[in-house]
Amino acid sequence: MTRAAPLWEFVDISKAYPGVLANDKVCIKLMPGSIHGLLGENGCGKSTMIKTLSGVQQPDSGQILHNGTPVTINDPQAARDFGIATVFQEFSIVPTLSVGENIFLGNMPRSRLGVIDWNKVHRDTARVLAEMDVDVSPDAITGTLSVGEQQLVEIAKAIAMDARMIILDEPTAALGEDEIERLHQLLRNMRSRGTAILYVSHRLDEVERIVDEVTILRNGRVVRASGETEINVGEIVSAMVGEDIGEHYPKERNATEDAVLEASGLATNAGVIDASLTLHQGEVLGLGGVLGSGRTEIARALFGTDELTAGQLTLRGKPVRFRREIDAIRAGLALVPENRKFDGLFFNFRASGNITAAGLGGLARFGVLNLRTEEQATHDLIRDLEISSQAEEKTVNFLSGGNQQKIVIARWLFSDSDILILDEPTQGIDIGAKIAVYRLINKLTRAGKSIILISSDHDELLAMSDRIAIVQHGAIKRTVDAANLTHNDLVRASAEAHQTEPTEVFA
């Protein structure tokens, strides 16, 4: 059987920035009706390739072929004219606009008189969301949605274009297992209709399930091409990092019997209705549940971000009340937020300003910040956490996602926090950076610090937790030793979380 011709083909694409050869004669063929994985660690050149195909930038050399014909994609509008839709990892939504306005922004349907046809906007938005099985109103203000729901709106923008080629850059980074499976089914349906899909993800278990072909980049070059790479995690990791990583989850068990934080019957106006848990010294307590189950809301309640309307917190045996985040910080708690881009980093600061932000008092004398002391303190943390040395000279917007995440964690180590709440700490970072975060978790618990881990990656949650608390509808239904749970148990708990009334799991 003769194989179809490529819809798009990169031929010897090269792109250089000052001091960096980002892409070095990269060749990729994208076939109609195929999901093609573009893989590699952060900094390998994936983002540069995506920007080239989406018209954000031009290659220095090489050719782009569309149906065998050389073309130039001068700008993003030219890419759209060619039927290319790109869902970037960084959101491009306007938070003050409605879902419908965001989906059709720049391409609003109009009546014969040239005015916007708002009925059609609402109708077409509802159709796209229904096709995606997303329960969000077309009129909802996008900024009020959760991070995961905003990610689905980004994807809906591409679906609404009826594009022949869709580029997805970390499309599931903010999604739970149930949402991921719905997205994958949608992609399979699009594939069957002849759409070409370029899929970029650090979640290699997903890649194994969904992609048909893979191209792997390392240091800007193709190290494994379609037809040369087995689509399994072991082969992919070996090609990405240039070595075999036998242990993806290097878990240490350092939990003791000493309770450091206890919560009883917590409730907030933000959706927490009955959260009770006990966290022990040196323990990693996982919070498991689907997107919207209340995991992040429980974290916010513990950290004083959302005011408690009921319940009691006990810290090291003494009742406490956190009315603001600063109260929790002073008590030794830390929160690494789900969205480090918006809630966790100052992008115009170097690492030093980000790391010391929660503990400036220890660096000031008579109200004046000692910059030399700050530099020395942050230098030691950058070294100890194996953060790129560039972090000492460059602002954090120039660093990889893994280095950014470690800088957020370093902030709370600088403030000497004993209890760290990590909300999706490996979201959107590559396999090497993930393993670095896992080893950091071990280092922290070995030092007697305690961690609450929120993760939508079931394998990660099972492997790195000592116990897992199942969250449904803002309530913790049961806490179970992680060793006694399976992936299927968590999937079943997630499915039950969609029932109208919360139910007991693992009965």
Backbone torsions as a table, in degrees:
resi	resn	phi	psi	omega
1	MET	NA	127.2	-178.9
2	THR	-74.2	131.0	-179.3
3	ARG	-78.1	144.8	178.8
4	ALA	-62.4	152.6	176.8
5	ALA	-72.7	152.5	178.8
6	PRO	-61.6	141.9	172.0
7	LEU	-74.7	-44.3	176.4
8	TRP	-131.5	145.1	178.7
9	GLU	-143.1	127.5	170.5
10	PHE	-91.5	134.4	178.3
11	VAL	-127.8	109.6	175.9
12	ASP	52.6	47.8	179.7
13	ILE	-76.2	127.7	176.7
14	SER	-129.1	143.6	178.4
15	LYS	-149.9	127.4	-179.4
16	ALA	-120.3	142.7	168.8
17	TYR	-112.1	168.0	179.7
18	PRO	-53.2	113.5	177.4
19	GLY	81.8	-0.8	-175.6
20	VAL	-137.7	127.7	171.3
21	LEU	-95.2	95.7	-172.0
22	ALA	-71.8	-42.1	176.5
23	ASN	-128.1	130.7	-175.1
24	ASP	-124.7	93.0	177.9
25	LYS	53.0	53.8	-178.6
26	VAL	-81.2	133.0	176.6
27	CYS	-122.4	127.9	179.0
28	ILE	-143.3	137.4	173.2
29	LYS	-113.3	128.1	-179.4
30	LEU	-113.5	116.7	-172.5
31	MET	-96.6	147.6	173.3
32	PRO	-66.7	142.6	179.8
33	GLY	68.6	33.7	-178.7
34	SER	-143.4	144.3	174.4
35	ILE	-104.2	116.7	-173.4
36	HIS	-110.2	121.2	178.5
37	GLY	-86.5	129.3	173.0
38	LEU	-110.1	113.5	-167.7
39	LEU	-125.8	159.9	177.8
40	GLY	153.0	161.7	179.2
41	GLU	-70.5	164.2	175.9
42	ASN	-56.9	136.4	-179.4
43	GLY	88.9	3.5	-176.8
44	CYS	-83.6	-13.9	179.4
45	GLY	115.9	4.2	-179.2
46	LYS	-62.9	-48.0	-176.5
47	SER	-62.4	-36.5	178.2
48	THR	-63.5	-41.2	177.9
49	MET	-63.9	-41.5	-179.9
50	ILE	-62.8	-44.1	-179.8
51	LYS	-64.0	-33.8	179.0
52	THR	-67.3	-46.5	-178.0
53	LEU	-71.0	-28.2	-178.4
54	SER	-90.9	4.3	174.9
55	GLY	81.9	7.9	-179.7
56	VAL	-71.5	-33.0	179.1
57	GLN	-145.4	166.5	-179.4
58	GLN	-108.1	143.3	175.7
59	PRO	-71.4	155.0	176.0
60	ASP	-76.0	-32.0	179.0
61	SER	-156.6	166.6	-178.3
62	GLY	102.5	177.0	-177.7
63	GLN	-125.7	149.7	169.6
64	ILE	-116.0	124.0	-179.3
65	LEU	-111.2	133.1	174.6
66	HIS	-116.7	114.7	-173.9
67	ASN	51.9	39.3	176.8
68	GLY	84.3	-3.7	-177.3
69	THR	-106.8	128.7	178.0
70	PRO	-61.7	134.0	179.2
71	VAL	-136.0	163.2	173.5
72	THR	-120.9	126.4	177.9
73	ILE	-102.1	93.9	-170.0
74	ASN	-73.4	-29.5	-175.5
75	ASP	-161.3	171.8	-178.8
76	PRO	-58.6	-33.0	178.2
77	GLN	-65.9	-37.5	176.4
78	ALA	-62.8	-38.7	177.7
79	ALA	-62.2	-43.7	178.3
80	ARG	-62.5	-38.3	178.8
81	ASP	-64.2	-29.7	176.1
82	PHE	-81.5	-1.1	-179.7
83	GLY	85.1	25.6	179.4
84	ILE	-102.3	126.3	174.7
85	ALA	-117.9	133.9	-177.5
86	THR	-120.7	129.5	173.1
87	VAL	-107.5	100.4	-177.9
88	PHE	-77.5	156.1	177.6
89	GLN	-63.2	-37.6	177.0
90	GLU	-82.8	124.8	-176.4
91	PHE	-61.9	144.1	176.2
92	SER	-119.0	20.6	-179.9
93	ILE	-76.7	157.2	172.5
94	VAL	-102.1	109.0	-169.9
95	PRO	-63.5	-22.5	-178.2
96	THR	-86.9	-6.2	179.1
97	LEU	-96.0	161.1	178.2
98	SER	-72.9	168.1	177.2
99	VAL	-58.3	-46.9	-179.6
100	GLY	-62.0	-42.0	179.5
101	GLU	-63.8	-38.8	178.3
102	ASN	-66.8	-41.9	-176.4
103	ILE	-64.4	-36.7	-176.5
104	PHE	-108.2	13.8	-179.6
105	LEU	-58.4	127.2	-177.7
106	GLY	86.2	-7.9	-179.4
107	ASN	-144.7	43.8	-176.0
108	MET	-67.2	130.5	174.7
109	PRO	-65.4	140.6	-175.8
110	ARG	-128.3	154.5	177.1
111	SER	-80.0	177.6	179.0
112	ARG	-61.8	-23.9	-179.7
113	LEU	-85.4	-2.3	177.4
114	GLY	88.7	3.5	178.1
115	VAL	-92.3	155.5	-178.6
116	ILE	-64.3	131.5	177.6
117	ASP	-89.8	90.0	-174.5
118	TRP	-66.8	-31.5	176.7
119	ASN	-62.1	-40.4	178.9
120	LYS	-69.6	-38.2	176.0
121	VAL	-56.4	-49.5	-179.2
122	HIS	-63.6	-45.1	-176.6
123	ARG	-65.1	-46.2	-178.3
124	ASP	-70.2	-35.1	176.3
125	THR	-63.8	-44.9	178.9
126	ALA	-60.7	-37.6	179.5
127	ARG	-64.7	-46.2	-179.2
128	VAL	-64.1	-44.3	179.7
129	LEU	-64.4	-36.9	177.7
130	ALA	-66.7	-39.2	177.8
131	GLU	-62.1	-34.1	178.9
132	MET	-85.8	-5.6	-177.4
133	ASP	60.1	44.9	-179.8
134	VAL	-109.5	122.4	-177.0
135	ASP	-92.3	73.1	178.4
136	VAL	-133.8	137.6	179.4
137	SER	-72.2	137.4	175.5
138	PRO	-59.2	-23.4	-177.4
139	ASP	-93.3	-2.9	-179.1
140	ALA	-64.8	140.2	176.1
141	ILE	-73.6	123.9	-169.1
142	THR	-62.0	-34.8	-179.3
143	GLY	-65.6	-16.6	178.7
144	THR	-87.6	-5.6	-178.0
145	LEU	-82.2	161.1	175.2
146	SER	-69.5	166.3	179.0
147	VAL	-59.0	-42.2	179.7
148	GLY	-64.0	-40.6	178.8
149	GLU	-67.1	-36.7	176.1
150	GLN	-64.1	-37.0	176.5
151	GLN	-62.1	-40.6	178.5
152	LEU	-66.3	-33.4	175.8
153	VAL	-64.7	-40.9	176.7
154	GLU	-58.0	-44.5	179.9
155	ILE	-67.0	-37.1	179.4
156	ALA	-62.0	-32.8	177.7
157	LYS	-59.8	-40.2	179.1
158	ALA	-71.0	-39.1	179.7
159	ILE	-63.0	-39.6	-176.4
160	ALA	-65.5	-22.5	179.3
161	MET	-73.7	-15.8	-174.0
162	ASP	55.1	46.1	-173.8
163	ALA	-73.4	150.9	174.1
164	ARG	-85.3	-17.6	-179.4
165	MET	-138.6	124.5	-179.9
166	ILE	-123.1	130.2	176.1
167	ILE	-106.6	124.1	-178.4
168	LEU	-118.8	111.1	-179.3
169	ASP	-101.1	105.4	-177.2
170	GLU	52.7	56.4	-173.2
171	PRO	-71.2	-18.8	-176.1
172	THR	-108.5	11.4	-174.6
173	ALA	-57.6	-33.5	-177.0
174	ALA	-107.5	12.5	-174.9
175	LEU	-105.9	150.9	172.9
176	GLY	-85.6	175.5	-175.3
177	GLU	-58.4	-42.2	-177.7
178	ASP	-65.2	-42.8	179.2
179	GLU	-67.0	-35.9	177.8
180	ILE	-62.8	-44.7	-178.9
181	GLU	-64.7	-37.5	177.3
182	ARG	-65.2	-40.9	177.6
183	LEU	-63.6	-43.9	-179.6
184	HIS	-62.5	-37.9	177.2
185	GLN	-65.3	-38.4	177.0
186	LEU	-62.6	-42.0	179.4
187	LEU	-65.4	-38.0	176.7
188	ARG	-62.5	-40.3	178.2
189	ASN	-63.6	-41.7	179.1
190	MET	-66.3	-39.5	177.7
191	ARG	-59.5	-41.6	-179.1
192	SER	-66.2	-21.2	178.0
193	ARG	-91.1	5.1	175.0
194	GLY	95.9	6.4	178.8
195	THR	-72.3	138.8	172.1
196	ALA	-91.3	133.3	-175.5
197	ILE	-128.0	125.7	173.3
198	LEU	-103.2	117.6	-169.4
199	TYR	-116.0	117.8	179.6
200	VAL	-113.5	123.5	-178.7
201	SER	-155.6	144.7	171.6
202	HIS	-90.0	-6.9	-179.1
203	ARG	-89.3	93.0	-168.6
204	LEU	-69.9	-24.7	176.0
205	ASP	-64.5	-34.6	176.1
206	GLU	-66.2	-44.8	-179.3
207	VAL	-56.6	-43.4	-179.2
208	GLU	-60.5	-32.9	-176.6
209	ARG	-83.5	-33.0	-163.6
210	ILE	-111.8	-28.7	-170.8
211	VAL	-87.4	154.5	177.0
212	ASP	-98.3	-33.6	-178.6
213	GLU	-141.1	157.2	177.6
214	VAL	-136.9	146.7	167.1
215	THR	-123.5	130.9	-176.3
216	ILE	-115.9	127.6	179.2
217	LEU	-105.6	145.2	170.4
218	ARG	-145.8	125.0	-178.7
219	ASN	54.5	39.4	174.4
220	GLY	83.4	-2.0	-177.4
221	ARG	-117.2	154.1	173.7
222	VAL	-77.2	119.9	178.1
223	VAL	-103.8	-23.6	171.8
224	ARG	-142.3	130.6	-178.6
225	ALA	-111.9	171.2	178.0
226	SER	-53.7	135.3	-179.6
227	GLY	89.4	-15.3	179.7
228	GLU	-105.6	-10.3	-171.2
229	THR	-118.8	125.5	171.0
230	GLU	-70.9	135.6	-178.9
231	ILE	-88.3	73.0	171.4
232	ASN	-141.1	154.9	-169.9
233	VAL	-58.8	-42.4	-177.6
234	GLY	-60.2	-47.6	-179.6
235	GLU	-65.7	-40.5	-178.2
236	ILE	-65.2	-47.3	-179.6
237	VAL	-60.7	-43.9	-179.7
238	SER	-58.9	-42.7	179.7
239	ALA	-70.9	-37.6	-177.0
240	MET	-66.1	-46.4	-172.6
241	VAL	-102.1	-6.9	178.3
242	GLY	79.4	12.4	177.1
243	GLU	-157.4	165.1	180.0
244	ASP	-89.1	121.7	175.6
245	ILE	-102.4	101.2	-173.6
246	GLY	-74.7	-29.7	-176.0
247	GLU	-115.4	102.3	-179.4
248	HIS	-76.0	-28.6	-175.6
249	TYR	-126.3	86.4	-175.5
250	PRO	-79.6	68.1	-173.2
251	LYS	-75.4	133.1	167.8
252	GLU	-111.2	147.1	179.1
253	ARG	-109.9	107.8	-174.6
254	ASN	-121.3	11.7	-176.6
255	ALA	-69.2	142.7	174.3
256	THR	-112.8	-176.6	177.7
257	GLU	-89.6	-5.0	-175.9
258	ASP	-79.3	119.6	178.5
259	ALA	-78.8	130.6	178.1
260	VAL	-108.3	-30.3	-179.7
261	LEU	-141.1	129.1	176.9
262	GLU	-128.3	135.8	176.5
263	ALA	-123.2	136.5	-178.7
264	SER	-132.1	115.8	173.4
265	GLY	60.3	37.6	-177.7
266	LEU	-66.9	142.1	175.4
267	ALA	-146.1	147.0	177.0
268	THR	-140.7	168.8	174.4
269	ASN	-77.9	-2.4	-178.4
270	ALA	-95.2	5.5	175.0
271	GLY	119.0	-5.8	174.9
272	VAL	-81.2	126.4	-175.9
273	ILE	-117.9	-23.7	-179.8
274	ASP	-169.0	84.2	-177.3
275	ALA	-113.5	117.3	176.7
276	SER	-129.3	131.7	179.5
277	LEU	-156.3	161.8	173.1
278	THR	-130.6	129.1	179.4
279	LEU	-114.2	128.8	-177.3
280	HIS	-100.6	159.4	177.9
281	GLN	-63.2	133.2	178.8
282	GLY	76.9	7.1	-175.4
283	GLU	-96.8	149.7	165.4
284	VAL	-108.4	110.1	178.7
285	LEU	-101.8	114.4	-179.5
286	GLY	-86.0	145.2	170.6
287	LEU	-109.9	116.3	-177.8
288	GLY	-109.6	143.5	179.2
289	GLY	161.5	168.7	-177.8
290	VAL	-80.1	167.6	172.0
291	LEU	-54.9	127.0	-179.7
292	GLY	88.1	4.1	-178.9
293	SER	-75.8	-17.8	179.2
294	GLY	114.2	7.6	-178.2
295	ARG	-62.5	-50.7	-179.6
296	THR	-64.6	-36.3	179.7
297	GLU	-64.9	-35.5	175.8
298	ILE	-65.9	-41.5	177.1
299	ALA	-59.4	-43.4	179.8
300	ARG	-64.9	-35.5	177.9
301	ALA	-66.8	-42.4	179.7
302	LEU	-64.8	-32.6	-173.5
303	PHE	-92.3	0.6	177.8
304	GLY	81.9	8.4	178.7
305	THR	-71.0	-42.5	175.5
306	ASP	-109.1	131.7	-176.0
307	GLU	-68.9	138.2	177.1
308	LEU	-74.3	134.0	172.4
309	THR	-101.2	-13.6	177.1
310	ALA	-161.2	161.6	175.1
311	GLY	100.5	174.9	-174.9
312	GLN	-139.5	137.4	172.8
313	LEU	-109.2	137.5	176.8
314	THR	-126.5	125.8	-178.5
315	LEU	-116.3	115.5	-178.5
316	ARG	51.5	42.6	174.1
317	GLY	87.3	-2.8	-177.9
318	LYS	-117.7	134.3	177.3
319	PRO	-61.9	138.8	178.4
320	VAL	-135.1	160.3	176.9
321	ARG	-139.2	114.3	179.1
322	PHE	-98.2	108.1	179.2
323	ARG	-88.6	-20.3	178.2
324	ARG	-143.4	165.4	179.0
325	GLU	-61.0	-35.3	-177.5
326	ILE	-62.5	-30.0	177.4
327	ASP	-64.6	-42.3	179.3
328	ALA	-67.8	-40.3	179.8
329	ILE	-62.0	-44.3	179.4
330	ARG	-65.0	-26.2	179.0
331	ALA	-85.3	-2.4	176.1
332	GLY	100.8	12.7	177.2
333	LEU	-96.0	154.5	178.2
334	ALA	-141.5	149.0	177.2
335	LEU	-130.1	117.2	170.5
336	VAL	-93.8	107.8	-168.0
337	PRO	-73.8	160.3	179.8
338	GLU	-59.5	-40.6	-176.7
339	ASN	-110.0	89.1	-177.3
340	ARG	-64.6	-26.4	-177.1
341	LYS	-64.2	-42.5	-175.2
342	PHE	-97.3	-33.3	-170.1
343	ASP	-111.6	-10.0	-169.5
344	GLY	-117.4	-16.9	-171.0
345	LEU	-132.3	151.6	168.7
346	PHE	-104.4	103.0	-168.9
347	PHE	-71.8	-19.0	178.6
348	ASN	-91.5	7.0	176.6
349	PHE	-105.8	154.5	168.5
350	ARG	-77.1	-178.5	-179.6
351	ALA	-58.1	-39.9	-174.5
352	SER	-58.4	-47.5	-179.5
353	GLY	-65.8	-32.5	177.5
354	ASN	-72.6	-41.9	-175.4
355	ILE	-69.2	-36.4	-174.6
356	THR	-90.3	0.8	-171.0
357	ALA	-59.4	-31.2	-177.8
358	ALA	-95.6	4.5	-178.1
359	GLY	-145.4	39.5	-176.8
360	LEU	-65.9	-26.0	-178.0
361	GLY	-57.8	-33.3	-179.3
362	GLY	-75.7	-7.8	-178.2
363	LEU	-108.3	-6.0	-174.1
364	ALA	-101.0	146.1	173.1
365	ARG	-132.3	122.1	-174.4
366	PHE	55.1	35.8	176.2
367	GLY	80.3	6.1	-179.0
368	VAL	-110.9	128.5	-178.3
369	LEU	-73.8	129.2	177.4
370	ASN	-88.1	98.9	-174.7
371	LEU	-66.5	-32.9	179.7
372	ARG	-66.4	-43.0	177.2
373	THR	-63.7	-39.4	178.6
374	GLU	-61.5	-45.4	-179.3
375	GLU	-62.5	-41.7	-178.9
376	GLN	-66.7	-43.8	-179.3
377	ALA	-63.5	-42.9	-178.4
378	THR	-74.6	-31.3	176.4
379	HIS	-58.9	-42.9	-179.4
380	ASP	-64.7	-41.6	-179.9
381	LEU	-68.7	-40.3	177.6
382	ILE	-59.5	-41.4	178.2
383	ARG	-67.7	-47.5	-174.8
384	ASP	-66.2	-34.9	-178.4
385	LEU	-92.7	4.2	178.5
386	GLU	56.7	42.3	172.9
387	ILE	-80.6	145.1	-179.7
388	SER	-52.4	135.1	179.4
389	SER	-63.0	-18.4	176.8
390	GLN	-62.3	-22.2	-178.3
391	ALA	-62.4	-22.5	-179.5
392	GLU	-78.9	-19.2	-176.4
393	GLU	-112.7	-32.8	-174.2
394	LYS	-103.3	152.8	173.1
395	THR	-69.4	156.1	-167.8
396	VAL	-68.8	-16.7	178.6
397	ASN	-66.3	-15.2	178.4
398	PHE	-91.7	-1.9	-176.2
399	LEU	-96.2	159.6	178.3
400	SER	-70.4	164.6	-179.8
401	GLY	-60.8	-38.0	179.4
402	GLY	-65.0	-42.1	177.8
403	ASN	-66.8	-38.1	176.8
404	GLN	-61.6	-42.6	-178.9
405	GLN	-64.5	-41.1	179.6
406	LYS	-67.7	-29.5	176.3
407	ILE	-66.8	-40.2	177.1
408	VAL	-62.0	-42.4	178.6
409	ILE	-66.2	-39.1	179.3
410	ALA	-60.3	-32.9	178.1
411	ARG	-55.3	-44.0	-175.0
412	TRP	-80.5	-23.8	171.7
413	LEU	-69.8	-37.3	177.6
414	PHE	-63.0	-38.0	179.7
415	SER	-81.6	3.3	175.9
416	ASP	61.5	44.6	177.9
417	SER	-74.3	143.2	179.4
418	ASP	-101.3	-22.7	-178.9
419	ILE	-124.8	118.0	-178.1
420	LEU	-113.6	126.4	174.3
421	ILE	-100.1	113.2	-176.6
422	LEU	-107.1	108.6	-177.8
423	ASP	-99.4	106.0	-178.2
424	GLU	52.8	58.5	-172.9
425	PRO	-69.5	-18.7	-179.3
426	THR	-109.8	14.6	-179.1
427	GLN	-63.7	122.7	173.4
428	GLY	76.1	15.9	177.1
429	ILE	-116.5	158.4	-171.5
430	ASP	-80.2	175.0	-172.8
431	ILE	-62.2	-39.3	178.6
432	GLY	-64.6	-42.0	179.0
433	ALA	-68.3	-35.6	176.8
434	LYS	-60.5	-47.0	-179.5
435	ILE	-62.4	-35.8	176.3
436	ALA	-63.1	-39.9	177.5
437	VAL	-66.1	-41.4	179.2
438	TYR	-61.7	-42.1	179.0
439	ARG	-66.8	-33.9	176.0
440	LEU	-65.9	-40.1	176.4
441	ILE	-58.7	-43.8	177.3
442	ASN	-60.9	-42.0	-179.2
443	LYS	-63.4	-39.4	-179.6
444	LEU	-67.4	-47.1	-178.8
445	THR	-68.4	-32.1	176.9
446	ARG	-63.0	-31.2	178.8
447	ALA	-84.6	4.3	176.8
448	GLY	92.8	4.5	176.8
449	LYS	-82.3	156.8	-175.6
450	SER	-118.6	148.1	-172.2
451	ILE	-133.9	135.0	166.8
452	ILE	-104.9	118.6	-173.6
453	LEU	-109.3	119.6	174.3
454	ILE	-106.6	123.7	-178.8
455	SER	-149.8	136.6	174.3
456	SER	-88.1	-6.1	176.4
457	ASP	-87.2	104.2	-174.6
458	HIS	-61.1	-40.1	179.6
459	ASP	-62.4	-43.3	178.3
460	GLU	-62.3	-45.8	-177.7
461	LEU	-62.6	-43.9	179.9
462	LEU	-66.0	-40.9	-173.8
463	ALA	-75.5	-36.3	-171.2
464	MET	-99.5	-7.3	-179.0
465	SER	-94.6	149.6	168.6
466	ASP	-85.1	-43.2	173.9
467	ARG	-135.1	158.1	179.4
468	ILE	-128.7	128.5	174.8
469	ALA	-98.5	123.8	-178.7
470	ILE	-86.5	124.3	-176.9
471	VAL	-107.2	128.4	175.7
472	GLN	-137.0	126.2	174.3
473	HIS	51.1	41.1	177.0
474	GLY	79.0	8.1	-179.9
475	ALA	-122.3	143.5	171.6
476	ILE	-89.1	114.6	-173.0
477	LYS	-87.8	-32.7	-179.7
478	ARG	-167.4	148.9	176.0
479	THR	-119.1	128.2	-171.1
480	VAL	-131.8	145.3	172.8
481	ASP	-58.3	132.0	-177.9
482	ALA	-59.7	-32.4	-179.1
483	ALA	-65.4	-19.0	-178.8
484	ASN	-97.0	5.4	-179.7
485	LEU	-111.6	154.9	174.2
486	THR	-121.6	169.2	175.1
487	HIS	-57.0	-41.2	180.0
488	ASN	-63.0	-35.7	177.8
489	ASP	-60.6	-43.8	-179.0
490	LEU	-69.5	-37.9	176.6
491	VAL	-62.6	-42.7	179.4
492	ARG	-64.3	-40.4	178.1
493	ALA	-63.1	-38.3	178.7
494	SER	-64.6	-41.5	179.5
495	ALA	-64.2	-41.6	-179.6
496	GLU	-68.2	-23.6	179.8
497	ALA	-66.9	-13.6	179.1
498	HIS	-90.4	-3.9	177.2
499	GLN	-69.2	155.8	-177.2
500	THR	-61.3	-41.4	179.4
501	GLU	-110.0	138.8	176.2
502	PRO	-59.3	144.6	179.1
503	THR	-129.4	157.6	175.4
504	GLU	-73.8	136.3	178.2
505	VAL	-108.1	159.5	178.4
506	PHE	59.9	35.2	-179.3
507	ALA	-66.1	NA	NA
